[in-house]
Amino acid sequence: MSGAAVIIGAGDATGGAAAEAFAGIGLVAVPVRRNGDQLAPLRDRILASGGQCVAIGGDARDEAQMVALFDRVEAEIGPVEVLVFNIGANSPMGILDETVRRYTKIWEMCALAGFITGREAARRMVKRGRGTIIFTGATASLRGSAGFAGFSGGKFALRSLAQAMARELGPKGIHVAHSIIDGAIDTAFIRSNFPDRYAMKNDDGILDPHAIAAEYVRLHQQPRSAWTHELDLRPWIEKW
């Protein structure tokens, strides 16, 4: 069986590009999102390019679903060689209007889902003494901004999870990395809601999802004598 690259949060930008990139190096791409029907175009694109892909619907916040998903991958597809955790949850709201329900949901998407899927991947990787786990972070992983208390809280938690896992799992042969995506990404959301920012695409002023995915593949292929834990990516014009 070929090895598998499980992409949690395989949307139309970074997650989808990561699935294509890992399929491009011979792994079976296993893109996952809550609405599995939305994965059909990505699956068909990977298959048409000669890659292997098994798309699966599932809620990464649900422990039972994720245990079953990883069991299925290992039994039917191949050993999990890569996990990319890419759930976004960027939903701004002023602190005076924020609700417990919204705050909790954002934390569940950013942090709880990262813990569940990271743990399940690690449990299987440790037995083989190899594997790569990549968590997608954001500017909010480093600093909180007005209107983003929920998002930054979730992303801070995800970053600390990645650090703890890297220290625990590195000596067991598992490469755990956290990427800080600092800038707008080429997505339909940015195109529709921030047209001035999107216009910078022609000058490489926004992040290309395929360029991000290429860096994820490089993380997976790094020799363990020089592993990167934290990688920050931003357009050349981005202020930081």
C-alpha positions in Angstrom: 0.0 0.0 0.0 1.1 3.6 -0.7 1.5 6.0 2.2 -1.3 8.5 2.9 -1.3 12.2 3.4 -4.4 13.2 5.4 -5.4 16.8 4.9 -7.9 18.0 7.6 -9.7 21.1 6.3 -9.2 20.5 2.6 -10.8 23.6 1.3 -10.4 25.4 -2.0 -7.1 27.0 -1.1 -4.3 25.8 1.1 -5.8 22.5 2.0 -6.7 21.6 -1.5 -3.3 22.6 -2.8 -1.6 20.5 -0.1 -3.6 17.5 -1.1 -2.6 18.0 -4.7 1.1 18.5 -3.7 1.4 15.4 -1.6 -0.4 13.3 -4.3 2.2 14.7 -6.7 5.0 13.0 -4.7 3.3 9.7 -4.8 1.3 9.6 -1.6 -2.4 8.9 -1.6 -4.2 12.2 -0.8 -6.9 11.9 1.8 -8.7 15.3 1.9 -11.2 15.7 4.7 -13.9 18.3 5.3 -17.2 18.3 7.0 -19.2 18.3 3.7 -17.6 15.5 1.8 -19.6 16.2 -1.3 -17.6 19.5 -1.7 -14.4 17.4 -2.2 -15.5 16.0 -5.5 -13.8 18.6 -7.7 -10.5 18.3 -5.8 -10.6 14.5 -6.0 -11.4 14.5 -9.7 -8.6 17.0 -10.4 -6.0 14.8 -8.5 -7.2 11.7 -10.3 -7.1 13.4 -13.7 -3.5 14.4 -13.1 -2.5 10.8 -12.4 -2.4 11.0 -8.6 -4.3 8.9 -6.0 -7.0 10.4 -3.9 -9.7 9.1 -1.5 -11.9 12.0 -0.3 -13.7 11.5 3.1 -16.3 13.7 4.8 -16.0 14.1 8.5 -16.1 16.6 11.5 -12.7 16.9 13.0 -14.2 18.0 16.3 -15.8 14.6 16.7 -13.5 12.2 18.4 -15.3 9.0 17.3 -15.4 10.1 13.7 -11.7 10.9 13.6 -10.7 7.6 15.3 -12.7 5.8 12.7 -11.3 7.8 9.9 -7.7 7.1 10.8 -8.5 3.4 11.4 -10.0 3.3 7.9 -7.0 5.0 6.3 -4.6 2.7 7.9 -6.6 -0.4 7.0 -7.8 0.5 3.5 -5.4 3.1 2.0 -2.0 2.9 3.6 0.1 4.1 6.6 -0.4 7.8 7.5 2.9 9.4 6.5 1.6 13.0 6.7 -1.1 14.9 8.5 -1.8 18.5 7.6 -4.2 20.2 10.0 -5.6 23.2 8.1 -8.9 24.2 9.6 -9.3 28.0 9.4 -12.1 29.3 11.8 -11.2 33.0 11.1 -14.5 34.7 12.2 -14.0 38.2 13.5 -16.3 39.6 16.2 -15.9 42.4 18.7 -15.4 41.3 22.3 -18.5 43.1 23.5 -20.6 41.1 21.0 -18.8 37.8 21.2 -20.8 34.9 22.6 -19.7 31.8 24.5 -21.2 29.6 21.7 -19.1 31.3 19.0 -16.0 31.4 21.1 -16.3 27.8 22.0 -16.9 26.7 18.4 -13.9 28.6 17.2 -11.7 27.0 19.9 -13.1 23.6 18.9 -12.2 24.1 15.3 -8.8 25.5 15.9 -7.5 23.7 18.9 -9.7 20.7 19.9 -9.8 19.4 16.3 -6.1 19.9 16.1 -5.5 17.9 19.3 -7.8 15.0 18.2 -6.4 14.6 14.7 -2.8 15.2 15.8 -3.1 12.6 18.5 -4.7 10.0 16.2 -2.0 10.5 13.6 0.8 10.4 16.2 -0.6 7.1 17.7 -0.1 5.4 14.4 3.1 7.1 13.3 5.0 6.4 16.6 4.6 2.6 16.0 6.6 3.1 12.8 9.0 5.7 14.1 8.3 8.2 11.3 5.8 10.7 10.0 5.1 14.4 9.6 2.5 16.5 11.3 1.9 20.0 10.1 -0.4 22.5 11.8 -1.4 25.6 9.8 -1.3 28.7 11.9 -1.9 32.4 11.2 -0.8 35.9 12.2 -3.2 35.4 15.1 -1.0 32.6 16.4 1.5 35.3 17.5 -0.6 38.2 18.5 -4.2 39.1 19.2 -5.9 41.9 17.3 -9.0 43.9 17.9 -12.1 41.9 16.9 -10.2 38.6 16.8 -10.2 37.4 20.5 -11.8 34.1 19.6 -9.6 33.3 16.6 -6.4 34.3 18.3 -7.3 32.3 21.4 -7.8 29.2 19.3 -4.6 29.8 17.2 -2.5 30.4 20.3 -3.7 27.1 21.7 -2.9 25.3 18.4 0.6 26.7 18.4 1.3 25.6 22.0 -0.1 22.1 21.1 2.4 22.0 18.2 5.3 22.9 20.4 4.4 20.3 23.0 3.9 17.6 20.4 7.2 18.5 18.7 9.1 18.2 22.0 7.5 14.9 22.9 7.4 13.3 19.4 10.6 14.5 17.8 12.7 12.0 19.8 10.3 9.3 18.5 11.0 10.1 14.9 7.9 12.3 14.2 8.4 15.7 12.6 5.9 18.2 14.0 5.8 21.6 12.4 3.8 24.8 12.8 3.4 27.2 9.9 2.5 30.9 10.4 0.6 32.1 7.3 1.0 35.9 7.6 -1.0 37.5 4.9 -4.0 37.2 2.6 -4.2 34.0 0.6 -5.5 33.7 -3.0 -9.1 32.6 -2.2 -12.6 33.4 -3.4 -13.2 35.1 0.0 -10.3 37.6 -0.5 -11.3 38.2 -4.1 -14.9 39.0 -3.2 -14.4 40.9 0.0 -11.1 42.6 -0.4 -10.8 43.5 -4.1 -8.0 46.0 -3.6 -5.9 43.5 -1.7 -6.7 40.8 -4.3 -5.5 43.2 -7.1 -2.0 42.7 -5.6 -2.0 39.1 -6.8 -0.3 40.1 -10.1 2.6 41.5 -8.1 2.8 38.4 -5.9 1.3 40.5 -3.1 -0.9 37.7 -1.7 0.0 34.1 -0.9 -0.3 31.5 -3.6 -1.8 28.3 -2.0 0.3 26.1 -4.2 3.5 27.9 -3.0 2.4 27.2 0.6 1.8 23.6 -0.3 5.2 23.3 -1.8 6.8 24.4 1.5 4.7 21.8 3.3 6.1 19.1 1.0 9.6 20.4 1.8 8.9 20.1 5.5 8.0 16.5 5.0 11.1 15.8 3.0 13.6 17.5 5.4 16.3 15.3 6.9 15.8 14.8 10.6 19.3 16.4 11.3 17.8 19.8 10.3 14.0 19.8 11.0 12.1 23.1 10.9 9.6 23.4 13.7 8.1 26.9 12.9 7.9 28.3 9.4 6.5 31.7 8.7 5.3 32.5 5.2 4.2 36.0 3.9 4.2 37.9 0.7 7.3 40.0 0.1 5.3 43.2 0.5 3.7 42.2 3.8 4.5 44.4 6.8 5.6 42.4 9.9 
